[in-house]
């Protein structure tokens, strides 16, 4: 057989392997609980719900063996159930005690079955006379039967998902982004990260993480949004990794204001050379941006222990600003703590044609940006030097490889 025929045959085999001709999968959620028996082994229950009701559960024995054996046994049960009933399990909730006992279980679910592992606490709560609903819903955790505990987990799991079975974002007090439902979703552990890089890279990452922990450095990121798009990078992956490494990092987004979205889009298009020369924002729109940033800072970021407050009052040690409209926050940071480092990550993708016309960088909008950047200590750019507009002295500009965090 010729090489061309071999390639065609191999391509046909691949197409047949990835093609889908069966009925579509039904989307469901799961919850699990395990009880320890007196004579060593355990009993596990997994409850299954769709968007309307509890429709099934399975129970099986878990032998008193190693953590890996137990995790493999549970994963095998879930895989068998999913394949047998043609159902896709989107998320599985487990009690905190189970996740702590088998720390590799959550990452294994995500890695092998594409199931989001959600770790939840359960609190002792006695039923009150005024409570309505089934007795099992309001009885305390220890008084519930094993299948009732699993059902409790799956009900709470469903509340974490929104339209399209997508995990809901969590914005907490002070516009703090709760990545992975405030780290209740455990997608990976440090061993999973370590396996993706070589030993030298991992050693460097641990070295800097240990140094940040030793000095108790607090880092605060400020972004326009926590929802990623092709043109909007976010901090989910970086914050997740730093959290697993034990680094003190927080991520904040501003509260929205009516009409601001169109002004921000207009501002970004003009800076990147996508709009016409007459499309630049007006003085009134510049004032709207300043008022919006200052109002968010006053309400959420400048009180005691807030990120833009002075370090002596619990503020962050390093401030990182991700987007141009939030650069006015640099001045606020310097006003309360002049010695605190402020970093701006330049994500502008300026058109090459705009870079060739120096007059494009003398407009009022670029002057607005230059004025804000006077209070920034360092600009970090993903674009190469040739594609970065000359808006700050080169000694204050650093470069990093292109990376997308969404």
N, C-alpha and C positions, 0 to 999 in steps of 0.2 A: 504494500500500500504506500502510495506516495505521501510526502509530507503535507501536501495540500489536502489530500483526502483525510489524513489523520487529524488535521486541524478542524476540518468540517465535521468529522465524526465527534471530536471532542466538544466542539461548540454545540452540536445537536444534543449531546448528553447533558451539557450544562443547562440548556434551555428546558429540557424535560425535567431536570431535577428541581429547578426553581419555579416552574409553571404551576399554576393552581387551577384545578378543574372541579374541585369539590364545592360543597356548599360553604357559605361564609361562616366564620366562627362567631359564636355568641360571646359577648363581653360580660364578664362576671367579676366579683370580688370575693376575697377569702379572708377568714380569720382563724387563728390557731391558738390552742392552749394545750399545755401538757401538765399532767399531775403525776407526782412521784408516789410510787407504791412502797409499802413497808418492806417488801422483800427485794428491793433493788431496782427492778425495771420500771418503766413508766407507761402511761396510757396517753395517747394524743388524740385530739379531736380537731377537725378542720370543717368549718361551716362555710357554705357558699350562698351568696346572695346576688341577685340581679338588681336592676334599678328599682324594683317594686317590692320584693319579698324574699324571705329565706326559703330556699327550695330544696336544699340538700345538705348533707354533711357526711363525713366519713370518720370512723374511729379505728384505731389500730394500736398495737403494742409497739413500744420502743424499747429495745433491749438496753441493759445497763452496760454500754460499751463506750468507746471513745467518742469525742465530740464530732469528729469527721464521719464516723459511722452513723451517728444519729442524724446529722444533717443530710447525708446521702439518702437515708431511709425516707425522710420527709420529702425531699426533692423528688424521689422516685414516685411516691404516692401522688404528688401534685402533677407530675408529668403524665403518669398513667391516667389520672382522672381527666386531664385536659385533652389528651389524645382520644380517649374512649368516647367522651361526650361532645367532642368538637367544640370546645369552649376555650376562650382566651382569658386567662386570669390577669387582670390589669394590676391589681395591688393586693398585698396580703399584710394584715396587721397582726402583730404579736405583742404579748406583754413584755414589759421591760425586763422582768426577771428571766424570761426565756432568752432574750437577746444578749443579756449579760452572761448567761451560762454558756451559750453557743454563739460567740461573737462572729464566727465565719458564716453563719446561716444566712443573714441578710445579703451580704455580697454574693453568696453562691446563688441565691434566688435571682438576683439581677443578672448575674453573669451567664447562668445556664438556662433560665426559663423566661428572661425578660419580664420579671415580675418586680414591681416596686415594693421593697420591704419597708413597712411603716412600723416603728416602735412606739408603743403607747403605754402610759402609766395607768394603773387602775387604782382607784381610791376606795377605801371602805366607806360605804354610804348606806345607812339604814333607810328603809322605806318610811316616808311620813304619811300621816293620815290624808293629807290633801293631794298626794301624788296620784296621778292617773296612769293607766296602762297596765301591762302585764306585771305580775309579781316578780318575775325573773328579771325584768328590766331594772327594777329599783332595789332589788336585794343586794346585799354587799357581795364583794367578789368571792370571798371564801365560802359563802353559803350557796353559791350557784353550782349547779352541776357542770361537768366538764363541757358538754355541748353548749350550755348556756354561756359559759365564759367565751367560747369560740364565737358564738353569735354576737356577743357584746363587742368583741374585737372587730368583726366584719362590719357591724353597723357604724362604728366610729371610723373605720377605714373609708367607707363610702362618703362620709362628710368631707373628707380631704380632697375629693375630686370634683371637678366642675363639668362644664359643657364639653362634650367630645371625649370624656374620660381623661381629661388632662388634669394633672396635679395643680391645685390652686396655689397661687402665690400668697405669701404671707408678709404683710407690712405691719410691723408692730409699733409700739410707742416711740415717738420721736422720728417717725418715718424710717425706722430700722428694718432692713430687709432680712426676713427669716429664711435663709437659704435651706432648701430641702425641708420645708415645714419646720423651720428652726432646728434642723439637724435630727429630726425624728425619722427621716428617710435615710437609711444607711446603705448606700450604694457600693461602698468599697471600704477597705481598710488599708493600712500603710503597706502591707505586703503586696496588695494589688498594684499600688502605685510603683513600688520598687521593681516589680517585674516588667514594667513598661520602659525602663531606661537602663543604661549600663551602670556599673558599680561606681564609677567616678562621678557621674551626674547625681546619683542618689546621695553620695557622700557630701557633695557640695551643698545640695538642698538641705540636708540635715545640719550641716555646719552653720549655715545662715539662720536656720530656724532655731537652733540651740542658742545662738548669739542673741537673737531677738527675745527669746524667753528668759535668758539670763539677765538681760538688761530691763526686762519687763516693759518692752516697747509696745505702745498701743498705736495701731494704724487705722485710719478712717478713710474709706473710699466714698466719693460723692459722684453719683451718676444721674442722668436724666430719667432713666427708667430701669426697672428690673426685668423687663420683657425684651428678649433678644429678637432681632430681625437681621436680615443680611447686612443692613447698613447700621445696625445698632449692636455693639458688642456689650456684653455684660460681665459680671464678676462672679457668677455662680461657681465655676470650676476652680478659680483661684481661691476664693473664700473657703470652699469645701476642703481643698488640699491644706491650706494654712490652718484650718480648724483641726484637721486630723493630726497635723504636726504640732499642735498646741500653741500656735501663735495667736496673740490677742488682736483680732482684726474685726472691724465692723464695717457694714456697707449701708449707706443711706441714699435715699432718693427723695426729691422734693414732692410736696403735695401739689396736685395739678390746680390750675386756675383757668376759668373760661377764656378762650381766645388765645392762650399762650402757645398751643400746639402749632397753629398756623404761623405765628411769629417766629418760633424756633425753626420750623422747616424753612421759612423764607431766609432766615439768617444763615443757616447751614448751606443752602443752595447758593447763596451769593458768595460766601467765603470759598466754596469749592469751584466757583466759576461756572455753575450750571444755570444761573439766572442772568438776565440782561443787566446792563449797567444801570438802568433806571429802576431795577427791582430791589435796590438796597433798602434796608429798614429805615424808618423815619425816626426822628428824635423822640416822638411820643412812644414808639415801639421800643426804643432803647430804654426809656424810662420804665416801661412796663416790665422789661426783663430785670432791671435793677430792683424795682419794688418787689417783684415776685421772689427773687433770691433773698433779699433782706428780710422779707416777711417770714419766709420759711426758716431763716436763721434765727430770727427773734423768737419764734414760737417753739422751735424744735431743737436747735443746735447750739444755743448760746447760754442756756441755763447751767447750773452747777452739775458737773459730771457729764455734760453734753460734749460732743466731739470738737466743736469750735471754741469751747471755753479754754481758758489758759490751762497749761499742764499742771500748774500748782493747784487748780480747782477741779482736777479730774478729767481734763480734756485730753484729746489724742496727742501723741508725740509726733506723728507724721500725718499730714493731710495730703490726700491724693485726689485731684479733680479730674474727672474723665471727659467732660464735655464743655465746649466753648460757652454756652449760655450760663454755666455755673461758675465761670471764672471770677465774677464779683465776690464770691466767697473767700477768695485769696486775701483781699483787703481786710475783710472781717477777721480772718485768722491772724493776720499780722497786727491788727489793732489791739487785740487782747493778749497776744503772745508774740512779740516781734522776732524772737529767736527761733520760733518753731519752723521746721522745714515744710515748704509747700511745693508739691510736685504737680505739674499739669501734663497729662498724657495727650499728646496731639494726635487726634484721630481724623483730622481733615484729609480728604483725598482730593487735593487740588488738581484741576485739569492742567495738562501740560501746556495747552494753548494759553491758559491764564498766566502760567508762570513766565511765559515769554514776554508778556506785556507788563512792564513795571508799573504802569499807571493804574493797573487793577488793584495794587496794594497801597494806593494812596487815598482810597475812599474813606469816608467817615466810619464805615463799619470796621475796617482794618485798624483805624486809629482807636476805635472803641476797644478792640481786642488788645492792641499794644498797651493801652493804658491799664487794662486789667492785669496784663502779664508783668507789669513792673513789680508786682507784689509776689511773683512766683520765683522760687529759687532754681528750679530745674524744669526743663521741658523734655519729655521722653517721647520720641517719635517712632512710629512703626514704618513710616515711609523713608526711603533713602535720602541722603543729603540733597541730591539733585532735584527731588520732588518736594522739598520742604521750603515754604516761603521764608524769606529773611525777615523775621519779626522779632528775633532776640539775638543777642551776641552768641556766637558759636560756642563759647566756653560754657554757656548755660544750657546747651542742647546735647542730649544723649540719644542714642539709637538702639533699638531692640529689634530682633527678628519679628516678622509678621506672625501674629497668632490671633486666633479668633476664639473668644469665650462666649458661648451662647447657652 
